[in-house]
Every structure is written in C-alpha cells, then in structure tokens.
C-alpha cells in the first residue's frame, strides 16, 4: 500500500475490504512521507519494519529484489489524487498489479499515460468505484441488461453531501484541504471526488454510454478554488436522456447517492444509504421491493452476498466485492479484466477513461458557450495532443 497511514480514512477502508474474505495479506507499504508516521503506521499494522519503506521508489525496488514467492503481487494506491498516476505507472512498469483510489488521475492526459502503462506491462489495473460493488447495484444492472424495463429512456444520478458547506478547507481539516487544492485534487473538486461516482454508476447500471453533456459547475463557498456543486444534462446513445447532480454543500446531507433508471415498461430506484433495498416501478402493476438476500435475485447478485436476508451488508462489503474480483482475476492469470456482467468484473481502465473524459467534458462545457460537448471529441483531442493513434471505434463499456 502506498499512502493510507495513520489518520487516513480511506486507507483503513481498503485494508478492511481487502482482508474481509481472507484473500489478501498486507505485506509492505510506504504509508507516509513523514518518517515517524510511516514507522508508526507500519508498526500498528504489524508489518516487518524492513518492509516499511520510506518512498514508493524504495518499495518497488525492495519488493522487486525479493524472491517471486515472497514479494508483493499488487499495489493499493490510497494517496491524494496527484499521486495516483505516477504511482500507478511506476508500479505497472515494475511488473505489479495496481488497485487505485479514484479518480484515476489529475486529468485525461495522465489517464491515457496509465492506459499505455497497462498495455505495455500486461498487468491488471482496478479502480475503487465502490458503489458498483453493492449486490443490489448488480441486480439493477442485470435487470436492465436482460430487458425487464424495455428500452431505457431516462437516467437520473444524484450524489448529495453537505460536509463542505463551511470553509473547513481553510481551517486545516486534512481531508477537505487537499480535496479543494487543484495541485493535489486535479481539475475538479466535487466533480472529481463524487461526480465521477455518479457518472460511473449511471453508465454501469444503464449499460449506455453518455455521448454528450451540458454542464454547470459552481463554487458556493467564497475563496474556494475548485467546484463544490455540479450539474449536467446527459444525452445517452440510443436517445436516452439523463440528469446528474453532485454537491458537497447541501448542508445536513450525509452521503446521498441515488440512482433512478426508467424504460418504456418500468424503472428502478436504488439509494446508497438504504443499499439492501431495490425498488422496481411498473407501468401496469404495483411497485415491487427487492431485498438483498431475498428470493428471485440474479446469480451474480447472490454471489456478492455474504449473509442471509435481513442481515444488512454495506460499504465495506461492497468494497470487498471489488477486491475479491480483482484478486480472483490475478490468480486466474488473466491479462485483462472480465467484461461487465461477468462474475469477476471490477472497474478498471474503461471506467477510468470514461470518468476522466466526463470530468474534462464537464469543465470544457461549463467554461464555454456551447450548449453540448461530445465526450468522444474530448477524448480524441487528448489522444491527438498526446501523439497517440486515433481510436477507430468508441471503447465499449466493459
């Protein structure tokens, strides 16, 4: 693990998720640039002091020097955003698999550089889009994919938080301070932090690709340098329309991620704060409530559950589902992640490029006078500027 030392919220979450099914062992880390904090973090986790490295470079070199059956197999990246790309590229080029926090990188250029590193290394790359690991999100995706609701017409994704309603980033609050710093957070604030989750979930469950968007980015707290409130109208392939709303200044809100998808025959609704319930609505019959662990679930949904009906599962279990799929794919010796809808699917390069393209398209559109911005044109322009060959066909949602 790189990052995630003493006092870091997300590092502890990754460790809990990875260890939940007994499939991983934490063997080494570079947890902090502060030497004493790094030492304390490693000691608190029971690690061999010799494998508490001062830097990522030292970690990669030290692990590569060990016999193959003793060295680490995968690196978990849980640093602030500005270190995601350099850490991922270095680890991939050193021959290690990578599971990274999102967003993928600071910008689309860095994301494309990670894609190139994955291609030349042949290693696996996963992203912590945690909410796609919830069992009933898989149930929602499966029901849409098998056509239960007919052709999809409407998609609404919203993610409401209130923790940045006050200028706590200027008062030294660690998590807020780096998330509102362009040098460490990247192009978007709220947009990159939680807007990407809403976008990934919308495409993942609907099975549709956003072709164009019309965006509005706002900063409500005076003096803040990155957006804290974003909204977008979405145009999906095939004619479906969508709305995305993400904010971190809705005072009093906790972690209000909600998705609604409607087709010609019915629709569904799922909320992260009530994750064990999926509501189905129909044109010609009463609404239905589907419960985690209950009857009638898709086999892929059932495989993601650990307890019987009525025993709630939540955030850590959803996270663990991604780690479980990532680990099984490593053990299978696969050179590429399974496609969406397969048993061991996990978010990876495709989701990373899609979400980083979304971020850049949102910023471009909000800053200009054009009503719509096509995501494919944003990605193609970046490929050309990076000296990469043009993409001959849109990347599939896989």
Residue pairs with C-beta under 8 A, 6 or more apart in sequence:
1 11
1 14
1 15
1 26
1 28
1 29
1 30
1 31
1 75
1 76
1 77
1 78
2 29
2 30
2 31
2 56
2 59
2 75
2 76
2 77
2 78
2 79
2 83
2 87
3 11
3 30
3 31
3 32
3 77
3 78
3 79
3 80
3 83
4 10
4 11
4 12
4 14
4 15
4 29
4 31
4 41
4 76
4 78
4 79
5 11
5 29
5 31
5 32
5 34
5 37
5 38
5 40
5 41
6 31
6 32
6 37
6 40
6 41
6 44
7 174
8 78
9 175
10 78
10 101
11 31
11 78
13 315
13 316
13 319
14 76
14 78
14 99
14 101
14 128
14 319
14 323
15 26
15 45
16 316
16 319
16 320
17 316
17 319
17 320
17 322
17 323
18 24
18 26
18 76
18 320
18 323
19 26
20 316
20 317
20 320
20 323
21 320
21 323
21 324
23 323
23 324
23 327
23 328
24 323
24 327
26 45
26 47
27 47
27 51
27 72
28 47
28 48
28 51
28 52
28 53
28 59
28 62
28 63
28 72
29 41
29 42
29 45
29 47
29 51
29 52
29 53
29 59
30 38
30 52
30 53
30 54
30 55
30 56
30 58
30 59
31 37
31 38
31 41
31 42
31 52
32 38
32 41
33 55
35 54
38 52
38 54
39 49
39 52
41 52
42 49
42 51
42 52
43 49
43 52
51 62
51 63
53 59
53 62
56 87
56 90
56 91
57 90
59 75
60 90
60 91
60 94
60 96
63 71
63 72
63 96
64 71
64 94
64 95
65 71
72 96
73 96
73 97
73 330
74 96
74 97
74 98
74 99
74 124
74 326
74 327
74 330
75 87
75 91
75 96
75 97
75 98
75 99
76 99
76 100
77 83
77 84
77 87
77 88
77 91
77 98
77 99
77 100
77 101
78 101
79 87
79 101
80 178
80 184
80 185
81 101
81 103
81 105
81 106
81 184
81 185
81 186
81 192
82 106
82 183
82 184
82 185
82 186
84 100
84 101
84 103
84 104
84 105
84 106
84 110
85 104
85 105
85 106
85 110
85 111
85 113
85 114
87 98
87 100
88 98
88 100
88 105
88 114
88 117
88 125
89 113
89 114
89 117
91 97
91 98
91 123
92 98
92 114
92 117
92 118
92 121
92 123
92 125
93 117
93 120
93 121
95 121
95 123
96 123
97 123
97 124
97 125
97 126
97 326
97 330
98 123
98 124
98 125
98 126
99 125
99 126
99 127
99 128
99 322
99 323
99 326
100 125
100 126
100 127
100 128
101 127
101 128
102 127
102 128
102 129
102 196
102 197
102 352
102 355
103 186
103 188
103 192
103 193
103 196
103 352
103 355
103 356
103 359
104 110
104 111
104 114
104 127
104 352
104 353
104 355
104 356
105 111
105 113
105 114
105 186
105 352
105 356
106 185
106 186
106 187
107 186
107 187
107 356
107 359
107 360
108 353
108 356
108 357
108 359
108 360
108 378
108 379
108 382
109 382
109 385
109 386
111 352
111 353
111 356
112 353
112 382
112 383
112 386
112 388
113 386
114 125
114 349
114 352
115 349
115 352
115 353
116 388
118 124
118 125
118 349
122 335
124 326
124 329
124 330
124 334
124 336
124 337
124 348
125 337
125 348
125 349
125 352
126 322
126 326
126 337
126 346
126 347
126 348
127 346
127 347
127 348
127 351
127 352
128 319
128 322
128 347
129 196
129 197
129 200
129 201
129 204
129 322
129 347
129 351
129 355
130 197
130 315
130 318
130 319
130 322
131 137
131 197
131 200
131 201
131 257
131 272
131 318
132 138
132 200
132 201
132 204
132 322
132 347
133 304
133 317
133 318
133 319
133 320
133 321
133 322
134 270
134 272
134 275
134 304
134 318
134 321
135 292
135 297
135 301
135 302
135 304
135 305
135 313
135 318
135 321
136 270
136 275
136 276
136 277
136 278
136 290
136 292
136 301
137 201
137 204
137 205
137 259
137 270
137 318
138 298
138 300
138 301
138 304
139 278
139 290
139 297
139 298
139 301
140 205
140 259
140 261
140 268
140 270
140 278
141 204
141 205
141 207
141 340
141 341
142 298
142 300
142 301
142 341
143 149
143 268
143 280
143 298
144 152
144 205
144 206
144 207
144 261
144 263
144 268
145 207
145 341
148 263
148 265
148 266
149 261
149 262
149 263
149 264
149 265
149 266
149 267
149 268
150 263
150 264
150 265
150 266
151 238
151 240
151 263
151 264
152 206
152 207
152 208
152 236
152 238
152 240
152 261
152 262
152 263
153 239
153 240
153 241
153 262
153 263
153 264
154 240
154 241
154 242
154 260
154 261
154 262
154 267
155 202
155 206
155 208
155 234
155 236
155 240
155 241
155 242
155 243
155 259
155 260
155 261
155 262
156 242
156 243
156 244
156 259
156 260
156 261
157 198
157 199
157 201
157 202
157 242
157 243
157 244
157 245
157 257
157 258
157 259
157 260
158 198
158 243
158 244
158 245
158 246
158 256
158 257
158 258
158 259
159 194
159 195
159 197
159 198
159 245
159 246
159 247
159 256
159 257
159 258
160 245
160 246
160 247
160 250
160 253
160 256
160 257
161 194
161 247
161 248
161 250
161 253
161 254
161 255
161 256
162 248
162 249
162 250
162 251
162 252
162 253
162 254
163 176
163 248
164 176
164 179
164 180
164 190
164 221
164 228
164 248
164 249
165 221
165 248
165 249
165 250
165 251
166 221
167 221
167 222
167 223
167 224
168 176
169 176
169 177
169 179
169 180
169 181
169 224
170 223
178 184
178 185
179 185
179 189
179 193
179 226
180 189
180 224
180 225
180 226
180 228
181 225
181 226
182 225
182 226
185 192
185 193
185 226
186 192
186 359
187 359
187 360
187 363
188 195
188 217
188 226
188 227
188 230
188 359
188 362
188 363
189 224
189 225
189 226
189 227
189 228
189 248
190 226
190 227
190 228
190 229
190 230
190 246
190 247
190 248
191 217
191 226
191 227
191 230
191 246
191 359
191 362
191 363
192 359
193 248
194 246
194 248
194 257
195 230
195 244
195 246
195 358
195 359
195 362
196 355
196 358
196 359
197 246
197 257
198 244
198 245
198 246
198 257
198 259
199 210
199 244
199 354
199 355
199 358
200 347
200 351
200 354
200 355
201 257
201 259
202 210
202 234
202 242
202 244
202 259
203 209
203 210
203 354
203 397
204 340
204 347
204 351
204 397
205 259
205 261
205 270
206 236
206 240
206 242
206 261
207 340
207 397
208 236
208 237
208 238
208 240
208 397
209 236
209 237
209 354
209 394
209 397
210 234
210 235
210 236
210 242
210 358
210 375
211 235
211 236
211 237
211 374
211 375
211 376
212 234
212 235
212 372
212 373
212 374
212 375
213 232
213 233
213 234
213 235
213 358
213 361
213 362
213 365
213 372
213 373
213 375
214 232
214 233
214 365
214 371
214 372
214 373
215 230
215 231
215 232
215 361
215 362
215 363
215 365
215 366
215 373
216 230
216 231
216 232
216 366
217 227
217 229
217 230
217 362
217 363
217 366
218 227
218 228
218 229
218 230
219 225
219 226
219 227
219 228
219 229
220 228
220 229
220 249
221 228
221 249
228 247
228 248
228 249
229 246
229 247
229 248
229 249
230 244
230 245
230 246
230 247
230 362
231 243
231 244
231 245
231 246
232 243
232 244
232 245
232 362
233 241
233 242
233 243
234 241
234 242
234 243
234 244
235 241
235 242
235 372
236 242
247 253
250 256
254 273
255 272
255 273
256 271
256 272
256 273
257 271
257 272
257 273
258 269
258 270
258 271
258 272
259 269
259 270
260 267
260 268
260 269
261 267
261 268
262 268
262 281
265 282
265 283
265 284
266 280
266 281
266 282
266 283
267 280
267 281
268 278
268 279
268 280
268 281
269 278
269 279
269 281
270 277
270 278
270 279
271 277
275 292
275 313
275 314
275 315
275 318
276 291
276 292
276 293
276 312
276 313
277 289
277 290
277 291
277 292
278 289
278 290
278 291
279 287
279 288
279 289
279 290
280 287
280 288
280 289
280 290
281 287
282 288
290 296
290 297
291 309
292 305
292 309
292 312
292 313
293 305
293 307
293 308
293 309
293 310
293 311
294 309
297 305
300 341
300 343
303 343
304 321
305 313
306 313
306 317
307 313
322 346
322 347
325 338
325 343
325 344
325 345
325 346
326 346
328 344
329 337
329 338
329 344
329 346
332 344
337 344
337 345
337 346
337 348
337 349
337 398
338 344
338 345
338 346
339 345
339 396
339 398
340 397
340 398
350 395
350 396
350 397
350 398
353 379
353 395
354 375
354 395
354 397
357 375
357 378
357 379
357 382
358 375
360 378
360 382
361 373
361 374
361 375
361 378
364 373
364 378
365 372
365 373
376 394
379 391
380 390
380 391
383 389
383 390
383 391
384 390
